[in-house]
Amino acid sequence: MADLVIVARFSSRPEAVVAQSLLRSEGIETLMPDFNVLMAEFDPSMMEHGWRLMTHEDDATLAQEILRDAQLGPEPSA
């Protein structure tokens, strides 16, 4: 994956995995570079910046919009 950018950071692994799954379900390729490293030798000091979720620069804006909309939840029905 060339031209990667961070689209989100998460303080917990489950949050990062759910966000990654959501983006992948929308057809956005993602990468979580810290995932396996942190699971192999977990050191709390490594989590200073949280789990990084990355995607192609071209998909970054859409990915951030999808994640933001997911946090807002569904709009109330009229």
Secondary structure, DSSP 8 states (H G I E B T S, - for coil): --SEEEEEEESSHHHHHHHHHHHHHTT--EE-TTHHHHHHS--GGGGGG-EEEEEEGGGHHHHHHHHHHHHH------
